[in-house]
Amino acid sequence: VVRADEPTGALDRAASSALGDLLVELNRDEGAALVVVTHSPEVAARMDRIHRLEDGVLVPAREPG
């Protein structure tokens, strides 16, 4: 399990993209589960499942498939 809290928060676009590639590869190639907290729509879009917090409540925003 990889838990990442704002992993791209202080990175430029190129480094953010490279880190996103690494996270996706860890999931795909090594079977690592990812739990990523981010404000970045680009990073979130690369994940299989997206949930968001609304007024302190966890809301499923998009499911796989």
PDB file of N, CA, C, O and CB in Angstrom:
ATOM      1  N   VAL A   1       0.853  -1.174   0.000  1.00  0.00           N
ATOM      2  CA  VAL A   1       0.000   0.000   0.000  1.00  0.00           C
ATOM      3  C   VAL A   1       0.894   1.231   0.000  1.00  0.00           C
ATOM      4  O   VAL A   1       1.795   1.364   0.828  1.00  0.00           O
ATOM      5  CB  VAL A   1      -0.968   0.002   1.224  1.00  0.00           C
ATOM      6  N   VAL A   2       0.632   2.116  -0.934  1.00  0.00           N
ATOM      7  CA  VAL A   2       1.328   3.401  -1.001  1.00  0.00           C
ATOM      8  C   VAL A   2       0.319   4.470  -0.607  1.00  0.00           C
ATOM      9  O   VAL A   2      -0.715   4.625  -1.257  1.00  0.00           O
ATOM     10  CB  VAL A   2       1.931   3.673  -2.441  1.00  0.00           C
ATOM     11  N   ARG A   3       0.616   5.198   0.447  1.00  0.00           N
ATOM     12  CA  ARG A   3      -0.232   6.320   0.875  1.00  0.00           C
ATOM     13  C   ARG A   3       0.532   7.603   0.574  1.00  0.00           C
ATOM     14  O   ARG A   3       1.649   7.804   1.051  1.00  0.00           O
ATOM     15  CB  ARG A   3      -0.610   6.222   2.415  1.00  0.00           C
ATOM     16  N   ALA A   4      -0.084   8.461  -0.221  1.00  0.00           N
ATOM     17  CA  ALA A   4       0.592   9.692  -0.644  1.00  0.00           C
ATOM     18  C   ALA A   4      -0.331  10.882  -0.409  1.00  0.00           C
ATOM     19  O   ALA A   4      -1.416  10.965  -0.985  1.00  0.00           O
ATOM     20  CB  ALA A   4       1.012   9.614  -2.141  1.00  0.00           C
ATOM     21  N   ASP A   5       0.113  11.798   0.442  1.00  0.00           N
ATOM     22  CA  ASP A   5      -0.662  12.998   0.758  1.00  0.00           C
ATOM     23  C   ASP A   5      -0.067  14.173  -0.013  1.00  0.00           C
ATOM     24  O   ASP A   5       1.027  14.641   0.300  1.00  0.00           O
ATOM     25  CB  ASP A   5      -0.669  13.284   2.301  1.00  0.00           C
ATOM     26  N   GLU A   6      -0.794  14.641  -1.019  1.00  0.00           N
ATOM     27  CA  GLU A   6      -0.339  15.745  -1.884  1.00  0.00           C
ATOM     28  C   GLU A   6       1.067  15.485  -2.440  1.00  0.00           C
ATOM     29  O   GLU A   6       1.963  16.309  -2.259  1.00  0.00           O
ATOM     30  CB  GLU A   6      -0.351  17.074  -1.101  1.00  0.00           C
ATOM     31  N   PRO A   7       1.266  14.351  -3.113  1.00  0.00           N
ATOM     32  CA  PRO A   7       2.613  14.013  -3.574  1.00  0.00           C
ATOM     33  C   PRO A   7       3.190  14.975  -4.609  1.00  0.00           C
ATOM     34  O   PRO A   7       4.407  15.045  -4.777  1.00  0.00           O
ATOM     35  CB  PRO A   7       2.604  12.642  -4.145  1.00  0.00           C
ATOM     36  N   THR A   8       2.330  15.715  -5.301  1.00  0.00           N
ATOM     37  CA  THR A   8       2.824  16.613  -6.353  1.00  0.00           C
ATOM     38  C   THR A   8       2.646  18.084  -5.983  1.00  0.00           C
ATOM     39  O   THR A   8       2.816  18.963  -6.827  1.00  0.00           O
ATOM     40  CB  THR A   8       2.105  16.326  -7.667  1.00  0.00           C
ATOM     41  N   GLY A   9       2.307  18.350  -4.736  1.00  0.00           N
ATOM     42  CA  GLY A   9       1.986  19.710  -4.309  1.00  0.00           C
ATOM     43  C   GLY A   9       3.051  20.753  -4.589  1.00  0.00           C
ATOM     44  O   GLY A   9       2.717  21.893  -4.911  1.00  0.00           O
ATOM     45  N   ALA A  10       4.322  20.398  -4.476  1.00  0.00           N
ATOM     46  CA  ALA A  10       5.401  21.379  -4.651  1.00  0.00           C
ATOM     47  C   ALA A  10       6.231  21.108  -5.907  1.00  0.00           C
ATOM     48  O   ALA A  10       7.362  21.579  -6.020  1.00  0.00           O
ATOM     49  CB  ALA A  10       6.311  21.377  -3.428  1.00  0.00           C
ATOM     50  N   LEU A  11       5.669  20.352  -6.846  1.00  0.00           N
ATOM     51  CA  LEU A  11       6.422  19.975  -8.044  1.00  0.00           C
ATOM     52  C   LEU A  11       5.950  20.753  -9.263  1.00  0.00           C
ATOM     53  O   LEU A  11       4.803  21.195  -9.332  1.00  0.00           O
ATOM     54  CB  LEU A  11       6.294  18.475  -8.304  1.00  0.00           C
ATOM     55  N   ASP A  12       6.860  20.914 -10.226  1.00  0.00           N
ATOM     56  CA  ASP A  12       6.446  21.506 -11.498  1.00  0.00           C
ATOM     57  C   ASP A  12       5.694  20.453 -12.311  1.00  0.00           C
ATOM     58  O   ASP A  12       5.604  19.298 -11.896  1.00  0.00           O
ATOM     59  CB  ASP A  12       7.678  22.052 -12.295  1.00  0.00           C
ATOM     60  N   ARG A  13       5.162  20.842 -13.452  1.00  0.00           N
ATOM     61  CA  ARG A  13       4.338  19.921 -14.256  1.00  0.00           C
ATOM     62  C   ARG A  13       5.094  18.686 -14.715  1.00  0.00           C
ATOM     63  O   ARG A  13       4.546  17.584 -14.683  1.00  0.00           O
ATOM     64  CB  ARG A  13       3.794  20.639 -15.463  1.00  0.00           C
ATOM     65  N   ALA A  14       6.338  18.845 -15.141  1.00  0.00           N
ATOM     66  CA  ALA A  14       7.112  17.695 -15.630  1.00  0.00           C
ATOM     67  C   ALA A  14       7.368  16.702 -14.506  1.00  0.00           C
ATOM     68  O   ALA A  14       7.193  15.497 -14.690  1.00  0.00           O
ATOM     69  CB  ALA A  14       8.448  18.159 -16.239  1.00  0.00           C
ATOM     70  N   ALA A  15       7.780  17.198 -13.346  1.00  0.00           N
ATOM     71  CA  ALA A  15       8.053  16.310 -12.211  1.00  0.00           C
ATOM     72  C   ALA A  15       6.762  15.681 -11.709  1.00  0.00           C
ATOM     73  O   ALA A  15       6.756  14.516 -11.313  1.00  0.00           O
ATOM     74  CB  ALA A  15       8.749  17.078 -11.069  1.00  0.00           C
ATOM     75  N   SER A  16       5.671  16.436 -11.722  1.00  0.00           N
ATOM     76  CA  SER A  16       4.380  15.916 -11.299  1.00  0.00           C
ATOM     77  C   SER A  16       3.934  14.778 -12.217  1.00  0.00           C
ATOM     78  O   SER A  16       3.442  13.752 -11.748  1.00  0.00           O
ATOM     79  CB  SER A  16       3.329  17.037 -11.284  1.00  0.00           C
ATOM     80  N   SER A  17       4.105  14.963 -13.504  1.00  0.00           N
ATOM     81  CA  SER A  17       3.746  13.929 -14.466  1.00  0.00           C
ATOM     82  C   SER A  17       4.604  12.677 -14.274  1.00  0.00           C
ATOM     83  O   SER A  17       4.094  11.557 -14.318  1.00  0.00           O
ATOM     84  CB  SER A  17       3.897  14.459 -15.895  1.00  0.00           C
ATOM     85  N   ALA A  18       5.897  12.869 -14.063  1.00  0.00           N
ATOM     86  CA  ALA A  18       6.800  11.733 -13.849  1.00  0.00           C
ATOM     87  C   ALA A  18       6.420  10.968 -12.579  1.00  0.00           C
ATOM     88  O   ALA A  18       6.447   9.737 -12.571  1.00  0.00           O
ATOM     89  CB  ALA A  18       8.265  12.216 -13.759  1.00  0.00           C
ATOM     90  N   LEU A  19       6.070  11.675 -11.521  1.00  0.00           N
ATOM     91  CA  LEU A  19       5.657  11.008 -10.288  1.00  0.00           C
ATOM     92  C   LEU A  19       4.336  10.278 -10.501  1.00  0.00           C
ATOM     93  O   LEU A  19       4.151   9.173  -9.991  1.00  0.00           O
ATOM     94  CB  LEU A  19       5.530  12.024  -9.135  1.00  0.00           C
ATOM     95  N   GLY A  20       3.433  10.876 -11.236  1.00  0.00           N
ATOM     96  CA  GLY A  20       2.172  10.199 -11.571  1.00  0.00           C
ATOM     97  C   GLY A  20       2.426   8.917 -12.332  1.00  0.00           C
ATOM     98  O   GLY A  20       1.788   7.897 -12.072  1.00  0.00           O
ATOM     99  N   ASP A  21       3.370   8.964 -13.289  1.00  0.00           N
ATOM    100  CA  ASP A  21       3.752   7.756 -14.033  1.00  0.00           C
ATOM    101  C   ASP A  21       4.255   6.679 -13.084  1.00  0.00           C
ATOM    102  O   ASP A  21       3.879   5.513 -13.205  1.00  0.00           O
ATOM    103  CB  ASP A  21       4.831   8.080 -15.085  1.00  0.00           C
ATOM    104  N   LEU A  22       5.102   7.067 -12.144  1.00  0.00           N
ATOM    105  CA  LEU A  22       5.671   6.117 -11.190  1.00  0.00           C
ATOM    106  C   LEU A  22       4.574   5.477 -10.332  1.00  0.00           C
ATOM    107  O   LEU A  22       4.579   4.264 -10.126  1.00  0.00           O
ATOM    108  CB  LEU A  22       6.707   6.817 -10.292  1.00  0.00           C
ATOM    109  N   LEU A  23       3.655   6.272  -9.842  1.00  0.00           N
ATOM    110  CA  LEU A  23       2.574   5.725  -9.022  1.00  0.00           C
ATOM    111  C   LEU A  23       1.725   4.738  -9.816  1.00  0.00           C
ATOM    112  O   LEU A  23       1.400   3.660  -9.319  1.00  0.00           O
ATOM    113  CB  LEU A  23       1.694   6.852  -8.480  1.00  0.00           C
ATOM    114  N   VAL A  24       1.368   5.098 -11.038  1.00  0.00           N
ATOM    115  CA  VAL A  24       0.559   4.216 -11.877  1.00  0.00           C
ATOM    116  C   VAL A  24       1.329   2.924 -12.192  1.00  0.00           C
ATOM    117  O   VAL A  24       0.741   1.843 -12.202  1.00  0.00           O
ATOM    118  CB  VAL A  24       0.153   4.939 -13.188  1.00  0.00           C
ATOM    119  N   GLU A  25       2.629   3.032 -12.448  1.00  0.00           N
ATOM    120  CA  GLU A  25       3.445   1.842 -12.707  1.00  0.00           C
ATOM    121  C   GLU A  25       3.522   0.938 -11.479  1.00  0.00           C
ATOM    122  O   GLU A  25       3.460  -0.284 -11.609  1.00  0.00           O
ATOM    123  CB  GLU A  25       4.856   2.252 -13.142  1.00  0.00           C
ATOM    124  N   LEU A  26       3.657   1.521 -10.297  1.00  0.00           N
ATOM    125  CA  LEU A  26       3.671   0.717  -9.071  1.00  0.00           C
ATOM    126  C   LEU A  26       2.376  -0.059  -8.922  1.00  0.00           C
ATOM    127  O   LEU A  26       2.387  -1.220  -8.514  1.00  0.00           O
ATOM    128  CB  LEU A  26       3.894   1.606  -7.840  1.00  0.00           C
ATOM    129  N   ASN A  27       1.285   0.563  -9.245  1.00  0.00           N
ATOM    130  CA  ASN A  27      -0.006  -0.101  -9.169  1.00  0.00           C
ATOM    131  C   ASN A  27      -0.109  -1.207 -10.215  1.00  0.00           C
ATOM    132  O   ASN A  27      -0.479  -2.336  -9.892  1.00  0.00           O
ATOM    133  CB  ASN A  27      -1.139   0.911  -9.352  1.00  0.00           C
ATOM    134  N   ARG A  28       0.210  -0.895 -11.436  1.00  0.00           N
ATOM    135  CA  ARG A  28       0.064  -1.836 -12.542  1.00  0.00           C
ATOM    136  C   ARG A  28       1.070  -2.982 -12.465  1.00  0.00           C
ATOM    137  O   ARG A  28       0.689  -4.148 -12.567  1.00  0.00           O
ATOM    138  CB  ARG A  28       0.219  -1.110 -13.861  1.00  0.00           C
ATOM    139  N   ASP A  29       2.349  -2.658 -12.285  1.00  0.00           N
ATOM    140  CA  ASP A  29       3.403  -3.667 -12.377  1.00  0.00           C
ATOM    141  C   ASP A  29       3.650  -4.431 -11.083  1.00  0.00           C
ATOM    142  O   ASP A  29       4.016  -5.606 -11.116  1.00  0.00           O
ATOM    143  CB  ASP A  29       4.671  -3.019 -12.806  1.00  0.00           C
ATOM    144  N   GLU A  30       3.452  -3.777  -9.950  1.00  0.00           N
ATOM    145  CA  GLU A  30       3.762  -4.404  -8.660  1.00  0.00           C
ATOM    146  C   GLU A  30       2.506  -4.742  -7.856  1.00  0.00           C
ATOM    147  O   GLU A  30       2.589  -5.387  -6.811  1.00  0.00           O
ATOM    148  CB  GLU A  30       4.656  -3.489  -7.843  1.00  0.00           C
ATOM    149  N   GLY A  31       1.346  -4.304  -8.346  1.00  0.00           N
ATOM    150  CA  GLY A  31       0.105  -4.578  -7.633  1.00  0.00           C
ATOM    151  C   GLY A  31      -0.072  -3.747  -6.374  1.00  0.00           C
ATOM    152  O   GLY A  31      -0.874  -4.094  -5.507  1.00  0.00           O
ATOM    153  N   ALA A  32       0.671  -2.651  -6.265  1.00  0.00           N
ATOM    154  CA  ALA A  32       0.561  -1.795  -5.081  1.00  0.00           C
ATOM    155  C   ALA A  32      -0.776  -1.070  -5.087  1.00  0.00           C
ATOM    156  O   ALA A  32      -1.195  -0.517  -6.103  1.00  0.00           O
ATOM    157  CB  ALA A  32       1.725  -0.778  -5.026  1.00  0.00           C
ATOM    158  N   ALA A  33      -1.433  -1.082  -3.942  1.00  0.00           N
ATOM    159  CA  ALA A  33      -2.649  -0.287  -3.787  1.00  0.00           C
ATOM    160  C   ALA A  33      -2.227   1.150  -3.517  1.00  0.00           C
ATOM    161  O   ALA A  33      -1.285   1.392  -2.762  1.00  0.00           O
ATOM    162  CB  ALA A  33      -3.564  -0.842  -2.631  1.00  0.00           C
ATOM    163  N   LEU A  34      -2.915   2.095  -4.126  1.00  0.00           N
ATOM    164  CA  LEU A  34      -2.586   3.509  -3.958  1.00  0.00           C
ATOM    165  C   LEU A  34      -3.716   4.222  -3.224  1.00  0.00           C
ATOM    166  O   LEU A  34      -4.890   4.042  -3.546  1.00  0.00           O
ATOM    167  CB  LEU A  34      -2.324   4.177  -5.328  1.00  0.00           C
ATOM    168  N   VAL A  35      -3.355   5.017  -2.251  1.00  0.00           N
ATOM    169  CA  VAL A  35      -4.286   5.940  -1.615  1.00  0.00           C
ATOM    170  C   VAL A  35      -3.628   7.310  -1.752  1.00  0.00           C
ATOM    171  O   VAL A  35      -2.648   7.614  -1.072  1.00  0.00           O
ATOM    172  CB  VAL A  35      -4.588   5.553  -0.083  1.00  0.00           C
ATOM    173  N   VAL A  36      -4.179   8.123  -2.635  1.00  0.00           N
ATOM    174  CA  VAL A  36      -3.568   9.410  -2.967  1.00  0.00           C
ATOM    175  C   VAL A  36      -4.542  10.529  -2.611  1.00  0.00           C
ATOM    176  O   VAL A  36      -5.685  10.534  -3.068  1.00  0.00           O
ATOM    177  CB  VAL A  36      -3.179   9.474  -4.476  1.00  0.00           C
ATOM    178  N   VAL A  37      -4.091  11.464  -1.805  1.00  0.00           N
ATOM    179  CA  VAL A  37      -4.868  12.658  -1.475  1.00  0.00           C
ATOM    180  C   VAL A  37      -4.265  13.798  -2.288  1.00  0.00           C
ATOM    181  O   VAL A  37      -3.068  14.071  -2.195  1.00  0.00           O
ATOM    182  CB  VAL A  37      -4.852  12.971   0.088  1.00  0.00           C
ATOM    183  N   THR A  38      -5.101  14.462  -3.087  1.00  0.00           N
ATOM    184  CA  THR A  38      -4.568  15.501  -3.960  1.00  0.00           C
ATOM    185  C   THR A  38      -5.623  16.565  -4.255  1.00  0.00           C
ATOM    186  O   THR A  38      -6.824  16.298  -4.226  1.00  0.00           O
ATOM    187  CB  THR A  38      -4.057  14.886  -5.265  1.00  0.00           C
ATOM    188  N   HIS A  39      -5.151  17.765  -4.538  1.00  0.00           N
ATOM    189  CA  HIS A  39      -6.006  18.826  -5.056  1.00  0.00           C
ATOM    190  C   HIS A  39      -5.857  18.921  -6.574  1.00  0.00           C
ATOM    191  O   HIS A  39      -6.542  19.717  -7.218  1.00  0.00           O
ATOM    192  CB  HIS A  39      -5.661  20.180  -4.389  1.00  0.00           C
ATOM    193  N   SER A  40      -4.967  18.113  -7.144  1.00  0.00           N
ATOM    194  CA  SER A  40      -4.677  18.170  -8.572  1.00  0.00           C
ATOM    195  C   SER A  40      -5.656  17.316  -9.381  1.00  0.00           C
ATOM    196  O   SER A  40      -5.682  16.096  -9.224  1.00  0.00           O
ATOM    197  CB  SER A  40      -3.247  17.712  -8.834  1.00  0.00           C
ATOM    198  N   PRO A  41      -6.455  17.940 -10.240  1.00  0.00           N
ATOM    199  CA  PRO A  41      -7.364  17.163 -11.095  1.00  0.00           C
ATOM    200  C   PRO A  41      -6.604  16.226 -12.040  1.00  0.00           C
ATOM    201  O   PRO A  41      -7.090  15.148 -12.381  1.00  0.00           O
ATOM    202  CB  PRO A  41      -8.251  18.108 -11.910  1.00  0.00           C
ATOM    203  N   GLU A  42      -5.410  16.651 -12.455  1.00  0.00           N
ATOM    204  CA  GLU A  42      -4.611  15.811 -13.363  1.00  0.00           C
ATOM    205  C   GLU A  42      -4.166  14.526 -12.669  1.00  0.00           C
ATOM    206  O   GLU A  42      -4.236  13.446 -13.255  1.00  0.00           O
ATOM    207  CB  GLU A  42      -3.378  16.587 -13.872  1.00  0.00           C
ATOM    208  N   VAL A  43      -3.715  14.640 -11.442  1.00  0.00           N
ATOM    209  CA  VAL A  43      -3.290  13.454 -10.689  1.00  0.00           C
ATOM    210  C   VAL A  43      -4.502  12.572 -10.405  1.00  0.00           C
ATOM    211  O   VAL A  43      -4.447  11.359 -10.607  1.00  0.00           O
ATOM    212  CB  VAL A  43      -2.584  13.858  -9.360  1.00  0.00           C
ATOM    213  N   ALA A  44      -5.580  13.164  -9.945  1.00  0.00           N
ATOM    214  CA  ALA A  44      -6.786  12.404  -9.623  1.00  0.00           C
ATOM    215  C   ALA A  44      -7.308  11.639 -10.832  1.00  0.00           C
ATOM    216  O   ALA A  44      -7.755  10.500 -10.697  1.00  0.00           O
ATOM    217  CB  ALA A  44      -7.868  13.334  -9.094  1.00  0.00           C
ATOM    218  N   ALA A  45      -7.256  12.247 -12.001  1.00  0.00           N
ATOM    219  CA  ALA A  45      -7.780  11.622 -13.216  1.00  0.00           C
ATOM    220  C   ALA A  45      -7.043  10.343 -13.578  1.00  0.00           C
ATOM    221  O   ALA A  45      -7.579   9.513 -14.313  1.00  0.00           O
ATOM    222  CB  ALA A  45      -7.704  12.590 -14.369  1.00  0.00           C
ATOM    223  N   ARG A  46      -5.831  10.168 -13.081  1.00  0.00           N
ATOM    224  CA  ARG A  46      -5.040   8.979 -13.404  1.00  0.00           C
ATOM    225  C   ARG A  46      -5.368   7.794 -12.501  1.00  0.00           C
ATOM    226  O   ARG A  46      -4.903   6.680 -12.742  1.00  0.00           O
ATOM    227  CB  ARG A  46      -3.564   9.299 -13.303  1.00  0.00           C
ATOM    228  N   MET A  47      -6.154   8.028 -11.479  1.00  0.00           N
ATOM    229  CA  MET A  47      -6.492   6.975 -10.529  1.00  0.00           C
ATOM    230  C   MET A  47      -7.717   6.198 -11.007  1.00  0.00           C
ATOM    231  O   MET A  47      -8.539   6.716 -11.762  1.00  0.00           O
ATOM    232  CB  MET A  47      -6.745   7.569  -9.132  1.00  0.00           C
ATOM    233  N   ASP A  48      -7.827   4.939 -10.552  1.00  0.00           N
ATOM    234  CA  ASP A  48      -8.957   4.094 -10.957  1.00  0.00           C
ATOM    235  C   ASP A  48     -10.262   4.498 -10.288  1.00  0.00           C
ATOM    236  O   ASP A  48     -11.334   4.394 -10.884  1.00  0.00           O
ATOM    237  CB  ASP A  48      -8.659   2.646 -10.639  1.00  0.00           C
ATOM    238  N   ARG A  49     -10.166   4.953  -9.066  1.00  0.00           N
ATOM    239  CA  ARG A  49     -11.339   5.350  -8.293  1.00  0.00           C
ATOM    240  C   ARG A  49     -11.085   6.704  -7.679  1.00  0.00           C
ATOM    241  O   ARG A  49     -10.004   6.971  -7.154  1.00  0.00           O
ATOM    242  CB  ARG A  49     -11.675   4.310  -7.202  1.00  0.00           C
ATOM    243  N   ILE A  50     -12.082   7.552  -7.747  1.00  0.00           N
ATOM    244  CA  ILE A  50     -11.944   8.891  -7.174  1.00  0.00           C
ATOM    245  C   ILE A  50     -13.091   9.111  -6.195  1.00  0.00           C
ATOM    246  O   ILE A  50     -14.253   8.865  -6.519  1.00  0.00           O
ATOM    247  CB  ILE A  50     -11.935   9.994  -8.290  1.00  0.00           C
ATOM    248  N   HIS A  51     -12.758   9.572  -5.012  1.00  0.00           N
ATOM    249  CA  HIS A  51     -13.745   9.994  -4.023  1.00  0.00           C
ATOM    250  C   HIS A  51     -13.397  11.422  -3.652  1.00  0.00           C
ATOM    251  O   HIS A  51     -12.246  11.839  -3.780  1.00  0.00           O
ATOM    252  CB  HIS A  51     -13.762   9.047  -2.755  1.00  0.00           C
ATOM    253  N   ARG A  52     -14.369  12.159  -3.200  1.00  0.00           N
ATOM    254  CA  ARG A  52     -14.089  13.527  -2.771  1.00  0.00           C
ATOM    255  C   ARG A  52     -14.765  13.780  -1.437  1.00  0.00           C
ATOM    256  O   ARG A  52     -15.732  13.111  -1.072  1.00  0.00           O
ATOM    257  CB  ARG A  52     -14.565  14.555  -3.829  1.00  0.00           C
ATOM    258  N   LEU A  53     -14.240  14.751  -0.724  1.00  0.00           N
ATOM    259  CA  LEU A  53     -14.849  15.173   0.527  1.00  0.00           C
ATOM    260  C   LEU A  53     -15.722  16.384   0.269  1.00  0.00           C
ATOM    261  O   LEU A  53     -15.273  17.371  -0.314  1.00  0.00           O
ATOM    262  CB  LEU A  53     -13.776  15.485   1.592  1.00  0.00           C
ATOM    263  N   GLU A  54     -16.959  16.309   0.700  1.00  0.00           N
ATOM    264  CA  GLU A  54     -17.887  17.442   0.616  1.00  0.00           C
ATOM    265  C   GLU A  54     -18.441  17.682   2.001  1.00  0.00           C
ATOM    266  O   GLU A  54     -19.162  16.841   2.536  1.00  0.00           O
ATOM    267  CB  GLU A  54     -19.041  17.180  -0.416  1.00  0.00           C
ATOM    268  N   ASP A  55     -18.122  18.793   2.575  1.00  0.00           N
ATOM    269  CA  ASP A  55     -18.611  19.147   3.910  1.00  0.00           C
ATOM    270  C   ASP A  55     -18.303  18.055   4.923  1.00  0.00           C
ATOM    271  O   ASP A  55     -19.123  17.752   5.790  1.00  0.00           O
ATOM    272  CB  ASP A  55     -20.115  19.409   3.872  1.00  0.00           C
ATOM    273  N   GLY A  56     -17.117  17.466   4.811  1.00  0.00           N
ATOM    274  CA  GLY A  56     -16.672  16.447   5.753  1.00  0.00           C
ATOM    275  C   GLY A  56     -17.217  15.059   5.499  1.00  0.00           C
ATOM    276  O   GLY A  56     -16.987  14.154   6.302  1.00  0.00           O
ATOM    277  N   VAL A  57     -17.943  14.862   4.388  1.00  0.00           N
ATOM    278  CA  VAL A  57     -18.513  13.568   4.056  1.00  0.00           C
ATOM    279  C   VAL A  57     -17.807  13.017   2.819  1.00  0.00           C
ATOM    280  O   VAL A  57     -17.648  13.725   1.824  1.00  0.00           O
ATOM    281  CB  VAL A  57     -20.046  13.680   3.821  1.00  0.00           C
ATOM    282  N   LEU A  58     -17.379  11.740   2.882  1.00  0.00           N
ATOM    283  CA  LEU A  58     -16.718  11.092   1.749  1.00  0.00           C
ATOM    284  C   LEU A  58     -17.780  10.702   0.716  1.00  0.00           C
ATOM    285  O   LEU A  58     -18.704   9.945   1.012  1.00  0.00           O
ATOM    286  CB  LEU A  58     -15.900   9.836   2.215  1.00  0.00           C
ATOM    287  N   VAL A  59     -17.630  11.232  -0.496  1.00  0.00           N
ATOM    288  CA  VAL A  59     -18.607  11.038  -1.563  1.00  0.00           C
ATOM    289  C   VAL A  59     -17.911  10.379  -2.743  1.00  0.00           C
ATOM    290  O   VAL A  59     -16.916  10.906  -3.240  1.00  0.00           O
ATOM    291  CB  VAL A  59     -19.262  12.388  -1.984  1.00  0.00           C
ATOM    292  N   PRO A  60     -18.429   9.204  -3.216  1.00  0.00           N
ATOM    293  CA  PRO A  60     -17.835   8.629  -4.423  1.00  0.00           C
ATOM    294  C   PRO A  60     -18.149   9.525  -5.630  1.00  0.00           C
ATOM    295  O   PRO A  60     -19.307   9.846  -5.895  1.00  0.00           O
ATOM    296  CB  PRO A  60     -18.364   7.179  -4.662  1.00  0.00           C
ATOM    297  N   ALA A  61     -17.119   9.911  -6.337  1.00  0.00           N
ATOM    298  CA  ALA A  61     -17.303  10.794  -7.492  1.00  0.00           C
ATOM    299  C   ALA A  61     -17.256  10.019  -8.795  1.00  0.00           C
ATOM    300  O   ALA A  61     -17.956  10.359  -9.750  1.00  0.00           O
ATOM    301  CB  ALA A  61     -16.241  11.887  -7.502  1.00  0.00           C
ATOM    302  N   ARG A  62     -16.425   8.969  -8.841  1.00  0.00           N
ATOM    303  CA  ARG A  62     -16.317   8.190 -10.074  1.00  0.00           C
ATOM    304  C   ARG A  62     -15.829   6.799  -9.712  1.00  0.00           C
ATOM    305  O   ARG A  62     -14.890   6.648  -8.931  1.00  0.00           O
ATOM    306  CB  ARG A  62     -15.355   8.874 -11.104  1.00  0.00           C
ATOM    307  N   GLU A  63     -16.450   5.806 -10.266  1.00  0.00           N
ATOM    308  CA  GLU A  63     -16.042   4.418 -10.067  1.00  0.00           C
ATOM    309  C   GLU A  63     -15.386   3.900 -11.348  1.00  0.00           C
ATOM    310  O   GLU A  63     -15.608   4.456 -12.424  1.00  0.00           O
ATOM    311  CB  GLU A  63     -17.262   3.529  -9.669  1.00  0.00           C
ATOM    312  N   PRO A  64     -14.583   2.846 -11.243  1.00  0.00           N
ATOM    313  CA  PRO A  64     -13.932   2.299 -12.441  1.00  0.00           C
ATOM    314  C   PRO A  64     -14.958   1.805 -13.450  1.00  0.00           C
ATOM    315  O   PRO A  64     -16.077   1.427 -13.105  1.00  0.00           O
ATOM    316  CB  PRO A  64     -12.985   1.155 -12.061  1.00  0.00           C
ATOM    317  N   GLY A  65     -14.534   1.823 -14.712  1.00  0.00           N
ATOM    318  CA  GLY A  65     -15.356   1.252 -15.778  1.00  0.00           C
ATOM    319  C   GLY A  65     -16.402   2.163 -16.195  1.00  0.00           C
ATOM    320  O   GLY A  65     -17.186   1.836 -17.087  1.00  0.00           O
TER     321      GLY A  65
END
